[in-house]
């Protein structure tokens, strides 16, 4: 596969993109677990949202089934 950065860097770029995708999946899994634990510990949706840098509505909509 030829890329804009050149053939020599192409494999490195692809490997980096795969690594980023894997890291995003792991982070999403960790977030879901943390939200479930937070809800089970009594934290409110607004508190969790604030800690994660999103609104109460956003976090509730995403994880309302988690706890």
C-alpha positions as CSV (number, residue, x, y, z in Angstrom):
1,X,0.0,0.0,0.0
2,X,1.5,3.4,-1.0
3,X,0.9,6.3,1.3
4,X,1.6,10.0,1.3
5,X,4.5,9.5,3.7
6,X,6.3,7.1,1.4
7,X,6.7,3.4,1.1
8,X,9.3,3.1,3.8
9,X,7.0,4.6,6.4
10,X,3.8,2.9,5.2
11,X,4.1,-0.2,7.4
12,X,4.9,1.9,10.5
13,X,1.9,4.1,9.8
14,X,-0.4,1.1,9.4
15,X,0.9,-0.5,12.6
16,X,0.4,2.8,14.5
17,X,-3.2,3.0,13.2
18,X,-3.9,-0.6,14.3
19,X,-2.4,0.2,17.7
20,X,-4.5,3.3,18.1
21,X,-7.7,1.3,17.2
22,X,-6.8,-1.3,19.8
23,X,-6.1,1.3,22.4
24,X,-9.5,3.0,21.7
25,X,-11.3,-0.4,22.2
26,X,-9.4,-1.0,25.5
27,X,-10.2,2.6,26.7
28,X,-13.9,2.2,25.9
29,X,-14.0,-1.1,27.8
30,X,-12.3,0.5,30.8
31,X,-14.7,3.5,30.7
32,X,-17.7,1.2,30.7
33,X,-16.4,-0.7,33.7
34,X,-15.5,2.5,35.6
35,X,-19.0,4.0,34.9
36,X,-20.7,0.8,36.1
37,X,-18.5,0.8,39.3
38,X,-19.2,4.5,39.9
39,X,-23.0,4.0,39.5
40,X,-22.9,1.0,41.9
41,X,-21.0,3.2,44.4
42,X,-23.7,5.8,44.3
43,X,-22.3,8.4,42.0
44,X,-24.8,10.4,40.0
45,X,-24.8,10.6,36.2
46,X,-23.9,14.3,36.4
47,X,-20.9,13.6,38.7
48,X,-19.6,10.8,36.3
49,X,-20.1,13.0,33.3
50,X,-18.2,15.9,34.9
51,X,-15.3,13.5,35.7
52,X,-15.3,12.2,32.1
53,X,-15.6,15.7,30.6
54,X,-19.1,15.2,29.1
55,X,-22.6,16.2,30.0
56,X,-24.9,14.2,32.3
57,X,-27.2,13.5,29.4
58,X,-24.4,12.2,27.2
59,X,-23.1,9.7,29.8
60,X,-26.6,8.6,30.8
61,X,-27.6,8.0,27.2
62,X,-24.4,6.0,26.6
63,X,-24.4,3.9,29.8
64,X,-27.9,3.9,31.3
65,X,-28.1,0.1,30.9
66,X,-24.8,-0.3,32.8
67,X,-26.2,0.7,36.2
